[in-house]
Amino acid sequence: MRSAERHAGRAVETVGRRGAASPPSTEVEWVGFRLLIGERDHRLYPLNPAKIEYIEARGNYVALHADGLEFLSRDSISRLSRVLANSSFIRIQRAVLLNLRSIQYAQPAGRGRYDFTLSSGERVCSGTRYRGEILRVLPLTSARRLRGS
């Protein structure tokens, strides 16, 4: 019992000297822009956020959708929404971040929701809770107002 306490004390001292352990980041700063690391088939891929169409939450992971492929990363939607806020990503659902550059067109889906068709042909639907943020960035209702005038 005495040796277990001594080992625990040494471990606390070691962590204190090294600083608190933080979880590994899934992003890498490289040549002036940020890359995300995604896993597919037990291989790690550096992904340029501009090439990612959308990011979808999957429990303790996120799925990064790029080039018609899906890559997994141990991260959270809330953290990525903060990190990618200046990279043309907006949150359109509780579990989805959308890259504005990948939108081919949008269609109203009723009750404040929109269906976004992406350059890959995939469709992603927004939630009503994020309508205000979507309309702040994309004035999707102005075209209807102009037609009615």
Protein Blocks (a to p, Z undefined) as FASTA:
>chain_A
ZZmmmmmmmmmmmmmmnopaddddfbdceehiacddddeehiacdddfklpmbdcdehja
ccddeehiacdddddfklmmmmmmmnopacfbfkbccdfklpmbdcdebjhiacdddfko
pacdddfklmmmmmmmmcfklmmmmmmZZ
